[in-house]
Amino acid sequence: MIPVHPSGDDTAIAADPLPKVRPTTLPVHFHQALCQLMPFHLFVDQDGVVCDHGPSIAKLLGQSDLRQLHVQHLLRFEREKGRSLADIAQTADGKACRLRLVQQPNIALRGIIAALAAPDQAAADAGWLLNLSCGPAMPDLLRQGTLTAADFAPTDMAVEMLYLTEAKSAAIAASMRLNRRLQGAKTEAEMLASTDMLTGLQNRRVMDETLARFCQTGTAFSLIHLDLDYFKRVNDSLGHAAGDFVLQEVANIIRRELRSEDTIIRYGGDEFVLILRNAVRRNELSGIANRLIVEITKPMRYLGHVCQVSASLGIARAIAGQKVNPAQILHYADTALYAAKHAGRGCFRFFEARVSTTSNPKDRNTL
């Protein structure tokens, strides 16, 4: 049993039972021990007035001295409004109570109430000792800088567990960042593997995948095989740098004339393949082909020199549900392209699988 002495008395703890007098403060050495072991404690008399307290609870409440303040002006016991400490202690029966700070009700605490009384002494005669814990509010209080690890008892494993949890969270966050970087690197590698470095268009790998998917699902689409006319003349007369410039300009023209959902392939050299999903109407495709020819035929200037090319196009269509494989549709477009070249270049031709070269002589754009 721990006795209490009047304020200013720092003599040793007596062996006699506590005198039946109103408590005022704890002995200095006992106060120091409690501050070290229970930095969030409050020592309260029978009327609920704080007689002594630990440094951390004062810091949490934003005050240096809590003595002479009523405990229920500082703390609010949840579901215990209007009851005395004796009633609350009796109801709690050694179990933790839930509390909130009166001035900061968003901060939830937990506390245990113990009476400092001899067996033959009423609890109110000796006062009450409240040991508080920050509980779930601890992480926020530490992050906000309201409290530090030094404000908790050295044996409080909650701080250590919190640091371990934060270390785990930091490790998980670092792992997620690494995964995002790896995913970004993978995406970039996949993009590079499917992209023509000169023009930024997609390459034959994407063409093969797209054609295989459309043919397998019976999707309606059109394939345009575009080949530049007189491109070799630009390379031979102005050099490969001029040729690269022309290829980049042509790529930009095709991007402008096609939809974002269309697939544009640099097939190789000065050849391009355009895959237009659900675009199989002749008048629509004829309009696209004519615009491409007009734009590509316009003179392109490179370092003061004029680069003049034109374009020949072969168009093959796959109607929805039509059985066709990628090799067939490419062959059809190649055949139509050859016909456009044979017709004088700078034009386009359609390939119709069910129409011979003599069955529709009036349609000059049909093979």
Salt bridges, closest charged atoms under 4 A:
ASP9 OD2 - HIS5 ND1 3.60
ASP45 OD2 - ARG22 NH2 2.77
ASP47 OD2 - ARG22 NH1 2.74
ASP52 OD1 - HIS31 ND1 2.77
ASP65 OD1 - HIS53 NE2 3.60
ASP65 OD1 - ARG67 NE 3.09
GLU78 OE2 - ARG100 NE 2.70
GLU80 OE1 - ARG83 NH1 2.65
ASP140 OD1 - ARG143 NH1 3.45
ASP151 OD2 - LYS59 NZ 2.83
GLU166 OE2 - ARG143 NE 3.74
ASP196 OD1 - ARG266 NH1 3.25
GLU209 OE2 - ARG205 NE 3.54
ASP227 OD2 - LYS341 NZ 2.42
ASP229 OD1 - LYS341 NZ 2.53
ASP236 OD2 - LYS232 NZ 2.82
GLU257 OE1 - ARG291 NE 2.93
GLU261 OE2 - ARG259 NE 3.66
ASP262 OD1 - ARG259 NH2 2.61
GLU271 OE1 - HIS225 NE2 2.71
GLU284 OE1 - ARG281 NE 3.65
GLU295 OE2 - LYS298 NZ 3.11
ASP334 OD1 - HIS225 ND1 2.40
GLU352 OE2 - ARG282 NH1 2.82
GLU352 OE2 - ARG317 NH2 2.51
ASP363 OD2 - ARG282 NH2 2.62
